[in-house]
Structures are given as structure tokens and as C-alpha cells.
Amino acid sequence: MSDLHIRHATPSDIDTVLRFWREAAEGTSISDDRDGVARLVGRDPEALLLAERDGVLSGTVIAGFDGWRCHLYRLAVHPERRRQGIGSALLAAAEERFVRLGGRRADAMVLERNESGQHAWRAAGYGPEEHWRRWVKPLTG
């Protein structure tokens, strides 16, 4: 796996990341646009981690830390590069970031219908908390 390189996203990566998510990520998000990703990268330049193999974007994860909780979003690996340790490497980098920042526990948002994603998260040591339900309210029309 020595040819795998993990780095922080920069503003010049935004369009590539958005194209990648359309191909590799499950579901869509209200923030999946240029402005949303630009805000993320501008506010926390270390949050969006990219995995590249042979110079090609192969995986992503957002490792958001608000000073209290550690949140993982958009763990995505290109379908042709799955089961090669890319997701595990991204999670390890995210978890190292959280520990360095003083985080104590990480959580991940995983779609209920994403069975392969649930399997990957379980394999990485994460488990669902069935007594929690996510509540949302769109702030824009």
C-alpha cells in the first residue's frame, strides 16, 4: 500500500471531489456543491482527507471536529478500488487527527440502506446506537 497517499484537500480539489462523490458515494447531501465544500475546506483545512493512488483520487472522508465531538462523513472509496485498504487508511488518518485534537469518540453517519457501508463501518470497529435518531431541519429553502 506504499503507493497510497493521504492528504488534506485544497480549494483546487473541490470540483474533483464533487465529481468523485457523484460516482463513489452513496446518496447525496444538501452540501454537495462547490460553495458547501469550499466552506468546509476554508473553515477547517484539515477536515477533508483525500486518498490518492497513482495520482488518482481513490477515496475521501470528512473528519469534522467541533471541539467536543468527532464526526465522520463522506467515507467513500471508488467502486473499482474497494477492498484494498483505502477506507481503512482514511479512517486511521481521521482517527489520528481526532486523537491529536483531543477527541474521545468518533461517530459516523451511515445510510440505513447502505449495507456494504454498514459492513465496512462494523469491520472498522464502529457500531450503531439504536437508541439515537437523527433529527434534521433544512435551514435554506
Steps between C-alpha positions, in 0.01 A plus 500: 500500500805724471352663190205636700533864601264671745488877509272792589282644227571847366267740320636376168365150580135603540372419151686168494354406840145585390538287185646219710209505745248478217671178389616341825285627789163361607227760499522875470523785746364852499865609537621318188576814307797723436405754769441233764834327446680834472359602841617173650854530361517869592374451856698186581774433243588163658147355513464364145748217449575364154658166415684489170646198330721552197400868509129419464240582764395164646328589828379775731389556855397812687637497855316785667580604855302776667712509816275252677400221263663320212280447196576295189327566171543412138717193537503395137730275300488470124304183412795353305738553793295365787631225728858621455541666840428855381201551731695359793792732429268801480332407829837453669608847384170650619524329839860616541382855433226468760738367765748778426220756549384341828200311367367209703245328279421510130163454340401442141187561298414190297191462284273220618478360146879495455568142607853487361578825683361360824720194458807720448423711807448189716829356374669825609364459854197731478151397600153651481341665799142393453367729773598812300310647209634778280273806484550757226359833392604660170611859560462609140202475268 
